[in-house]
Amino acid sequence: MKPAARTARPHEIAVNKRTPAHQVVATKQGWHLTVSTAEAAGGFRGWHTRGYLPHFDKPGLVQMVTYRLDDAMPHERRAEWEIIFLLEDEREKFRKIEAYLDAGYGSCLLRRTEEPTTGCNRLSPGTQSVELSR
């Protein structure tokens, strides 16, 4: 006897880079954390989109943004990294691109010790404090 097919849970539904943002948000709103009425009154919106990227916002949530400088994948080394984009397996492609970026072939402005906040000030002018992790 053949076992019954298992129905995918909402968080297992395939979402990829071609899935429209509003569809990703609708899926996430169905199973992920929600904001309370009090949190919503405080301006927190939970999962939402302005049409191009999904966003999540909730009190106490810590988020991280990774900046890649323009020369993180130098044009002079294009022959090395261009073949990565031809890989069919998205997971393998992502892994190799991240490894290449982490190799530090660019100027690595934020790694410089003589004036580490210079790059941060350019990225977020007017910021009172910038925390760098090394």
C-alpha positions in Angstrom: 0.0 0.0 0.0 1.3 3.4 -1.0 1.6 6.0 1.8 -0.6 9.1 1.5 1.1 12.2 0.0 2.0 14.7 2.7 0.5 18.2 2.2 3.1 21.0 2.4 2.9 23.2 5.4 2.6 26.9 4.7 6.3 27.7 5.6 7.4 24.9 3.2 5.7 26.5 0.1 8.4 27.3 -2.4 9.3 31.0 -2.5 12.1 32.0 -4.8 13.5 35.2 -6.2 10.8 35.3 -9.0 7.9 35.1 -6.6 6.2 38.5 -6.4 6.7 40.4 -3.2 3.0 40.6 -2.4 2.7 36.8 -2.7 5.7 36.2 -0.4 4.2 38.6 2.2 0.7 36.9 2.0 2.4 33.5 2.6 4.5 34.8 5.5 1.4 36.5 7.1 -0.3 33.2 7.1 2.2 31.4 9.3 4.8 33.7 10.7 4.8 36.1 13.7 2.0 38.6 13.7 1.9 42.0 15.4 -0.6 42.7 18.2 -3.1 45.5 18.0 -1.0 47.6 20.4 2.1 47.0 18.3 0.2 48.0 15.2 -0.9 51.2 17.0 2.7 51.9 17.6 3.5 51.8 13.9 4.7 48.3 13.6 3.4 46.5 10.5 4.6 42.9 10.6 5.0 41.5 7.1 4.4 44.1 4.4 5.6 45.3 1.1 5.7 48.4 -1.0 5.6 46.3 -4.1 9.2 45.3 -4.7 10.7 43.8 -1.5 9.1 42.0 1.5 9.7 43.7 4.9 9.2 42.5 8.4 8.9 44.8 11.4 8.1 44.1 15.0 9.2 45.6 18.4 12.6 44.3 19.5 13.4 42.7 16.2 17.1 42.8 15.3 17.9 42.9 11.6 21.1 42.8 9.7 21.9 44.5 6.4 25.0 43.4 4.4 26.6 46.0 2.2 28.7 44.9 -0.7 31.0 47.6 -2.1 31.0 48.2 -5.9 34.3 46.4 -6.4 33.4 43.3 -4.3 33.4 41.4 -7.6 36.1 43.2 -9.6 35.7 43.4 -13.3 39.4 42.5 -13.8 38.6 39.1 -12.3 35.4 38.6 -14.2 36.6 35.3 -15.8 36.8 33.8 -12.2 33.3 34.7 -11.1 31.3 34.8 -14.3 31.1 31.0 -14.5 29.5 30.9 -11.1 26.4 32.6 -12.5 26.0 29.7 -15.1 25.5 27.1 -12.4 22.0 25.5 -12.5 21.7 24.6 -8.8 20.6 27.9 -7.1 21.8 26.7 -3.7 25.3 25.9 -5.0 25.4 29.2 -7.0 24.5 31.1 -3.8 27.1 29.3 -1.8 29.9 30.0 -4.4 29.0 33.6 -4.8 29.0 34.2 -1.1 32.4 32.4 -0.8 33.8 34.6 -3.6 32.5 37.8 -2.0 33.9 36.7 1.4 37.4 36.2 -0.2 37.8 40.0 -0.1 39.0 40.7 -3.7 37.8 44.3 -3.6 39.1 47.3 -1.7 37.5 46.1 1.6 37.0 49.7 2.8 35.3 48.7 6.0 38.2 46.4 7.0 40.7 49.3 7.0 41.9 50.1 10.5 43.2 53.6 9.9 39.7 55.1 9.6 37.0 52.4 9.9 34.1 54.7 10.3 34.7 56.6 7.0 32.8 54.0 5.0 30.0 53.8 7.5 29.5 57.5 7.5 29.2 57.4 3.8 26.6 54.6 4.0 24.5 56.3 6.7 25.2 60.0 6.9 24.0 61.6 10.1 24.1 58.4 12.2 25.2 59.1 15.7 26.9 55.8 16.4 28.0 53.0 14.2 28.9 49.6 15.5 31.5 47.6 13.5 32.2 44.0 14.0 35.6 42.6 13.1 
